[in-house]
Amino acid sequence: MFNDLSKLGKYLGQAARLMVGLPDYDTYVAHMKATHPDRPVMSYEEFFRERQEARYGGGSGRCC
């Protein structure tokens, strides 16, 4: 039962982060290790900063 509650909590946390546009760091790390083992994995701080930059950064072509 506690294992199921733990999984539920993990999924709810992941859903909440995705709702505000922040991808899950653990999913990113698993993806990098599985598909790009030769590339370095960003720290959580680097990942967070990069995602914020991608979402709100001053890239050209965006109106807001």
ROBA-739557 format. One record per residue: residue in one letter; x, y, z of N, C-alpha, C, CB in turn. Coordinates in nm, 2 decimals. Each point is the difference from the previous one (the first is absolute). Glycine has a CB too. Layout:
<atom vexkol="A" n_px="X" n_py="Y" n_pz="Z" ca_px="X" ca_py="Y" ca_pz="Z" c_px="X" c_py="Y" c_pz="Z" cb_px="X" cb_py="Y" cb_pz="Z"/>
...
END
This chain:
<atom vexkol="M" n_px="0.08" n_py="-0.12" n_pz="0.00" ca_px="-0.08" ca_py="0.12" ca_pz="0.00" c_px="0.09" c_py="0.13" c_pz="0.00" cb_px="-0.18" cb_py="-0.13" cb_pz="0.12"/>
<atom vexkol="F" n_px="0.28" n_py="0.13" n_pz="-0.03" ca_px="0.09" ca_py="0.12" ca_pz="0.00" c_px="0.08" c_py="0.01" c_pz="-0.13" cb_px="0.02" cb_py="-0.03" cb_pz="0.25"/>
<atom vexkol="N" n_px="0.01" n_py="-0.08" n_pz="-0.31" ca_px="0.06" ca_py="0.01" ca_pz="-0.13" c_px="-0.09" c_py="0.07" c_pz="-0.11" cb_px="0.14" cb_py="-0.21" cb_pz="0.06"/>
<atom vexkol="D" n_px="-0.27" n_py="0.17" n_pz="-0.05" ca_px="-0.09" ca_py="0.06" ca_pz="-0.09" c_px="-0.02" c_py="0.15" c_pz="0.02" cb_px="-0.12" cb_py="-0.22" cb_pz="-0.02"/>
<atom vexkol="L" n_px="0.12" n_py="0.26" n_pz="0.15" ca_px="-0.02" ca_py="0.14" ca_pz="0.04" c_px="0.13" c_py="0.08" c_pz="-0.04" cb_px="-0.15" cb_py="-0.06" cb_pz="0.19"/>
<atom vexkol="S" n_px="0.26" n_py="-0.01" n_pz="-0.18" ca_px="0.13" ca_py="0.07" ca_pz="-0.04" c_px="0.00" c_py="0.03" c_pz="-0.15" cb_px="0.12" cb_py="-0.12" cb_pz="0.18"/>
<atom vexkol="K" n_px="-0.17" n_py="0.02" n_pz="-0.26" ca_px="-0.01" ca_py="0.01" ca_pz="-0.15" c_px="-0.10" c_py="0.11" c_pz="-0.03" cb_px="0.06" cb_py="-0.24" cb_pz="-0.03"/>
<atom vexkol="L" n_px="-0.17" n_py="0.24" n_pz="0.10" ca_px="-0.10" ca_py="0.11" ca_pz="-0.02" c_px="0.05" c_py="0.13" c_pz="0.02" cb_px="-0.18" cb_py="-0.16" cb_pz="0.06"/>
<atom vexkol="G" n_px="0.26" n_py="0.18" n_pz="0.05" ca_px="0.06" ca_py="0.13" ca_pz="0.04" c_px="0.10" c_py="0.04" c_pz="-0.11" cb_px="-0.03" cb_py="-0.05" cb_pz="0.24"/>
<atom vexkol="K" n_px="0.10" n_py="-0.04" n_pz="-0.29" ca_px="0.10" ca_py="0.03" ca_pz="-0.10" c_px="-0.07" c_py="0.05" c_pz="-0.13" cb_px="0.16" cb_py="-0.18" cb_pz="0.10"/>
<atom vexkol="Y" n_px="-0.26" n_py="0.11" n_pz="-0.14" ca_px="-0.08" ca_py="0.03" ca_pz="-0.12" c_px="-0.07" c_py="0.14" c_pz="0.01" cb_px="-0.03" cb_py="-0.25" cb_pz="-0.05"/>
<atom vexkol="L" n_px="-0.02" n_py="0.27" n_pz="0.17" ca_px="-0.07" ca_py="0.13" ca_pz="0.02" c_px="0.10" c_py="0.12" c_pz="0.00" cb_px="-0.17" cb_py="-0.12" cb_pz="0.14"/>
<atom vexkol="G" n_px="0.29" n_py="0.09" n_pz="-0.08" ca_px="0.10" ca_py="0.11" ca_pz="0.00" c_px="0.05" c_py="0.02" c_pz="-0.15" cb_px="0.07" cb_py="-0.07" cb_pz="0.23"/>
<atom vexkol="Q" n_px="-0.05" n_py="-0.04" n_pz="-0.30" ca_px="0.04" ca_py="0.02" ca_pz="-0.14" c_px="-0.11" c_py="0.07" c_pz="-0.08" cb_px="0.14" cb_py="-0.21" cb_pz="0.01"/>
<atom vexkol="A" n_px="-0.26" n_py="0.18" n_pz="0.01" ca_px="-0.11" ca_py="0.07" ca_pz="-0.07" c_px="-0.01" c_py="0.15" c_pz="0.03" cb_px="-0.13" cb_py="-0.22" cb_pz="0.00"/>
<atom vexkol="A" n_px="0.15" n_py="0.25" n_pz="0.13" ca_px="0.00" ca_py="0.14" ca_pz="0.04" c_px="0.12" c_py="0.08" c_pz="-0.06" cb_px="-0.10" cb_py="-0.07" cb_pz="0.22"/>
<atom vexkol="R" n_px="0.21" n_py="0.01" n_pz="-0.23" ca_px="0.12" ca_py="0.06" ca_pz="-0.06" c_px="-0.03" c_py="0.02" c_pz="-0.15" cb_px="0.16" cb_py="-0.10" cb_pz="0.17"/>
<atom vexkol="L" n_px="-0.22" n_py="0.00" n_pz="-0.24" ca_px="-0.03" ca_py="0.02" ca_pz="-0.14" c_px="-0.10" c_py="0.10" c_pz="-0.02" cb_px="0.06" cb_py="-0.24" cb_pz="-0.04"/>
<atom vexkol="M" n_px="-0.16" n_py="0.26" n_pz="0.13" ca_px="-0.10" ca_py="0.10" ca_pz="-0.02" c_px="0.05" c_py="0.14" c_pz="0.01" cb_px="-0.16" cb_py="-0.16" cb_pz="0.11"/>
<atom vexkol="V" n_px="0.27" n_py="0.18" n_pz="-0.04" ca_px="0.06" ca_py="0.13" ca_pz="0.00" c_px="0.12" c_py="0.01" c_pz="-0.10" cb_px="-0.07" cb_py="0.03" cb_pz="0.24"/>
<atom vexkol="G" n_px="0.09" n_py="-0.13" n_pz="-0.32" ca_px="0.09" ca_py="0.00" ca_pz="-0.11" c_px="0.14" c_py="-0.03" c_pz="0.04" cb_px="-0.13" cb_py="0.17" cb_pz="-0.10"/>
<atom vexkol="L" n_px="0.15" n_py="-0.24" n_pz="0.21" ca_px="0.13" ca_py="-0.05" ca_pz="0.04" c_px="0.01" c_py="-0.15" c_pz="-0.01" cb_px="0.02" cb_py="0.20" cb_pz="0.16"/>
<atom vexkol="P" n_px="0.06" n_py="-0.25" n_pz="-0.26" ca_px="0.02" ca_py="-0.14" ca_pz="-0.01" c_px="0.06" c_py="-0.06" c_pz="0.12" cb_px="0.02" cb_py="0.03" cb_pz="-0.25"/>
<atom vexkol="D" n_px="-0.04" n_py="-0.16" n_pz="0.26" ca_px="0.05" ca_py="-0.07" ca_pz="0.12" c_px="0.15" c_py="-0.03" c_pz="-0.02" cb_px="-0.22" cb_py="-0.11" cb_pz="0.04"/>
<atom vexkol="Y" n_px="0.30" n_py="0.15" n_pz="0.06" ca_px="0.15" ca_py="-0.02" ca_pz="0.00" c_px="0.03" c_py="-0.15" c_pz="-0.01" cb_px="0.04" cb_py="0.21" cb_pz="0.13"/>
<atom vexkol="D" n_px="-0.10" n_py="-0.30" n_pz="-0.05" ca_px="0.03" ca_py="-0.14" ca_pz="0.00" c_px="-0.03" c_py="-0.06" c_pz="-0.14" cb_px="-0.06" cb_py="-0.01" cb_pz="0.24"/>
<atom vexkol="T" n_px="-0.04" n_py="0.05" n_pz="-0.31" ca_px="-0.03" ca_py="-0.05" ca_pz="-0.13" c_px="0.11" c_py="0.05" c_pz="-0.10" cb_px="-0.25" cb_py="0.00" cb_pz="0.05"/>
<atom vexkol="Y" n_px="0.29" n_py="0.12" n_pz="-0.03" ca_px="0.11" ca_py="0.05" ca_pz="-0.08" c_px="0.13" c_py="-0.08" c_pz="0.02" cb_px="-0.10" cb_py="0.23" cb_pz="0.01"/>
<atom vexkol="V" n_px="0.13" n_py="-0.26" n_pz="0.11" ca_px="0.13" ca_py="-0.07" ca_pz="0.03" c_px="-0.02" c_py="-0.14" c_pz="-0.06" cb_px="0.04" cb_py="0.13" cb_pz="0.21"/>
<atom vexkol="A" n_px="-0.15" n_py="-0.20" n_pz="-0.19" ca_px="-0.02" ca_py="-0.13" ca_pz="-0.06" c_px="0.01" c_py="0.00" c_pz="-0.15" cb_px="-0.15" cb_py="-0.06" cb_pz="0.20"/>
<atom vexkol="H" n_px="0.09" n_py="0.16" n_pz="-0.26" ca_px="0.01" ca_py="0.01" ca_pz="-0.15" c_px="0.15" c_py="0.02" c_pz="-0.04" cb_px="-0.23" cb_py="0.10" cb_pz="-0.01"/>
<atom vexkol="M" n_px="0.30" n_py="-0.01" n_pz="0.08" ca_px="0.14" ca_py="0.02" ca_pz="-0.04" c_px="0.08" c_py="-0.12" c_pz="0.01" cb_px="-0.02" cb_py="0.24" cb_pz="0.07"/>
<atom vexkol="K" n_px="0.00" n_py="-0.32" n_pz="0.04" ca_px="0.08" ca_py="-0.12" ca_pz="0.02" c_px="-0.03" c_py="-0.11" c_pz="-0.10" cb_px="0.01" cb_py="0.06" cb_pz="0.24"/>
<atom vexkol="A" n_px="-0.14" n_py="-0.06" n_pz="-0.28" ca_px="-0.04" ca_py="-0.11" ca_pz="-0.09" c_px="0.03" c_py="0.03" c_pz="-0.15" cb_px="-0.18" cb_py="-0.05" cb_pz="0.16"/>
<atom vexkol="T" n_px="0.17" n_py="0.18" n_pz="-0.20" ca_px="0.01" ca_py="0.03" ca_pz="-0.14" c_px="0.13" c_py="0.08" c_pz="-0.03" cb_px="-0.25" cb_py="-0.01" cb_pz="-0.02"/>
<atom vexkol="H" n_px="0.30" n_py="0.08" n_pz="0.11" ca_px="0.12" ca_py="0.08" ca_pz="-0.02" c_px="0.11" c_py="-0.03" c_pz="0.11" cb_px="-0.14" cb_py="0.18" cb_pz="-0.12"/>
<atom vexkol="P" n_px="0.18" n_py="-0.30" n_pz="0.13" ca_px="0.10" ca_py="-0.03" ca_pz="0.11" c_px="0.13" c_py="0.07" c_pz="-0.02" cb_px="-0.11" cb_py="-0.22" cb_pz="0.03"/>
<atom vexkol="D" n_px="0.15" n_py="0.27" n_pz="-0.15" ca_px="0.12" ca_py="0.06" ca_pz="-0.02" c_px="0.00" c_py="0.15" c_pz="0.04" cb_px="0.04" cb_py="-0.16" cb_pz="-0.19"/>
<atom vexkol="R" n_px="-0.16" n_py="0.22" n_pz="0.21" ca_px="-0.01" ca_py="0.14" ca_pz="0.03" c_px="-0.01" c_py="0.02" c_pz="0.15" cb_px="-0.11" cb_py="0.04" cb_pz="-0.22"/>
<atom vexkol="P" n_px="0.16" n_py="0.07" n_pz="0.27" ca_px="-0.01" ca_py="0.03" ca_pz="0.14" c_px="-0.14" c_py="0.03" c_pz="0.04" cb_px="0.23" cb_py="0.09" cb_pz="0.00"/>
<atom vexkol="V" n_px="-0.27" n_py="-0.12" n_pz="0.12" ca_px="-0.13" ca_py="0.03" ca_pz="0.06" c_px="0.00" c_py="0.12" c_pz="0.08" cb_px="-0.06" cb_py="-0.24" cb_pz="0.00"/>
<atom vexkol="M" n_px="-0.03" n_py="0.34" n_pz="-0.03" ca_px="0.00" ca_py="0.12" ca_pz="0.07" c_px="-0.04" c_py="-0.02" c_pz="0.15" cb_px="-0.06" cb_py="0.12" cb_pz="-0.21"/>
<atom vexkol="S" n_px="0.11" n_py="-0.04" n_pz="0.30" ca_px="-0.04" ca_py="0.00" ca_pz="0.14" c_px="-0.15" c_py="0.05" c_pz="0.00" cb_px="0.24" cb_py="0.04" cb_pz="0.09"/>
<atom vexkol="Y" n_px="-0.30" n_py="-0.06" n_pz="0.03" ca_px="-0.14" ca_py="0.05" ca_pz="0.01" c_px="-0.01" c_py="0.15" c_pz="-0.02" cb_px="-0.05" cb_py="-0.19" cb_pz="0.15"/>
<atom vexkol="E" n_px="0.15" n_py="0.26" n_pz="-0.10" ca_px="0.00" ca_py="0.15" ca_pz="-0.02" c_px="0.02" c_py="0.04" c_pz="-0.14" cb_px="0.09" cb_py="0.02" cb_pz="0.23"/>
<atom vexkol="E" n_px="0.00" n_py="-0.09" n_pz="-0.30" ca_px="0.02" ca_py="0.03" ca_pz="-0.15" c_px="-0.13" c_py="-0.04" c_pz="-0.08" cb_px="0.25" cb_py="-0.04" cb_pz="0.03"/>
<atom vexkol="F" n_px="-0.31" n_py="-0.07" n_pz="0.01" ca_px="-0.12" ca_py="-0.04" ca_pz="-0.07" c_px="-0.11" c_py="0.10" c_pz="0.02" cb_px="0.07" cb_py="-0.24" cb_pz="0.03"/>
<atom vexkol="F" n_px="-0.09" n_py="0.28" n_pz="0.10" ca_px="-0.11" ca_py="0.09" ca_pz="0.03" c_px="0.02" c_py="0.13" c_pz="-0.08" cb_px="-0.02" cb_py="-0.10" cb_pz="0.23"/>
<atom vexkol="R" n_px="0.15" n_py="0.16" n_pz="-0.22" ca_px="0.03" ca_py="0.12" ca_pz="-0.07" c_px="-0.02" c_py="-0.01" c_pz="-0.15" cb_px="0.17" cb_py="0.05" cb_pz="0.18"/>
<atom vexkol="E" n_px="-0.13" n_py="-0.16" n_pz="-0.24" ca_px="-0.02" ca_py="-0.02" ca_pz="-0.15" c_px="-0.14" c_py="-0.01" c_pz="-0.03" cb_px="0.21" cb_py="-0.12" cb_pz="-0.01"/>
<atom vexkol="R" n_px="-0.29" n_py="0.05" n_pz="0.09" ca_px="-0.15" ca_py="-0.01" ca_pz="-0.03" c_px="-0.07" c_py="0.14" c_pz="0.01" cb_px="0.01" cb_py="-0.24" cb_pz="0.08"/>
<atom vexkol="Q" n_px="0.03" n_py="0.31" n_pz="0.02" ca_px="-0.06" ca_py="0.14" ca_pz="0.02" c_px="0.04" c_py="0.09" c_pz="-0.11" cb_px="0.01" cb_py="-0.03" cb_pz="0.24"/>
<atom vexkol="E" n_px="0.12" n_py="0.02" n_pz="-0.29" ca_px="0.04" ca_py="0.07" ca_pz="-0.11" c_px="-0.07" c_py="-0.04" c_pz="-0.13" cb_px="0.23" cb_py="0.02" cb_pz="0.10"/>
<atom vexkol="A" n_px="-0.25" n_py="-0.14" n_pz="-0.12" ca_px="-0.08" ca_py="-0.05" ca_pz="-0.12" c_px="-0.14" c_py="0.05" c_pz="0.01" cb_px="0.15" cb_py="-0.20" cb_pz="-0.02"/>
<atom vexkol="R" n_px="-0.21" n_py="0.20" n_pz="0.13" ca_px="-0.14" ca_py="0.04" ca_pz="0.01" c_px="-0.02" c_py="0.15" c_pz="0.00" cb_px="-0.04" cb_py="-0.21" cb_pz="0.13"/>
<atom vexkol="Y" n_px="0.12" n_py="0.28" n_pz="-0.05" ca_px="-0.02" ca_py="0.15" ca_pz="0.01" c_px="0.12" c_py="0.08" c_pz="-0.06" cb_px="-0.14" cb_py="-0.05" cb_pz="0.21"/>
<atom vexkol="G" n_px="0.24" n_py="-0.01" n_pz="-0.26" ca_px="0.12" ca_py="0.07" ca_pz="-0.04" c_px="-0.03" c_py="0.09" c_pz="-0.12" cb_px="0.13" cb_py="-0.19" cb_pz="0.07"/>
<atom vexkol="G" n_px="-0.04" n_py="0.28" n_pz="-0.09" ca_px="-0.01" ca_py="0.10" ca_pz="-0.10" c_px="0.03" c_py="-0.04" c_pz="-0.14" cb_px="0.05" cb_py="0.16" cb_pz="0.17"/>
<atom vexkol="G" n_px="-0.11" n_py="-0.28" n_pz="-0.21" ca_px="0.02" ca_py="-0.04" ca_pz="-0.14" c_px="-0.07" c_py="0.08" c_pz="-0.10" cb_px="0.03" cb_py="-0.23" cb_pz="0.09"/>
<atom vexkol="S" n_px="0.01" n_py="0.24" n_pz="-0.21" ca_px="-0.06" ca_py="0.08" ca_pz="-0.10" c_px="-0.13" c_py="-0.07" c_pz="-0.05" cb_px="0.22" cb_py="0.10" cb_pz="-0.06"/>
<atom vexkol="G" n_px="-0.31" n_py="-0.02" n_pz="0.01" ca_px="-0.12" ca_py="-0.05" ca_pz="-0.06" c_px="-0.12" c_py="-0.02" c_pz="0.10" cb_px="0.15" cb_py="-0.11" cb_pz="-0.15"/>
<atom vexkol="R" n_px="-0.13" n_py="0.14" n_pz="0.27" ca_px="-0.11" ca_py="-0.01" ca_pz="0.10" c_px="-0.05" c_py="0.14" c_pz="0.03" cb_px="0.09" cb_py="-0.21" cb_pz="0.10"/>
<atom vexkol="C" n_px="-0.22" n_py="0.22" n_pz="-0.09" ca_px="-0.06" ca_py="0.13" ca_pz="0.01" c_px="-0.01" c_py="0.04" c_pz="0.15" cb_px="-0.13" cb_py="-0.04" cb_pz="-0.21"/>
<atom vexkol="C" n_px="0.13" n_py="-0.06" n_pz="0.30" ca_px="-0.02" ca_py="0.04" ca_pz="0.14" c_px="0.12" c_py="-0.04" c_pz="0.09" cb_px="-0.24" cb_py="-0.03" cb_pz="-0.03"/>
END
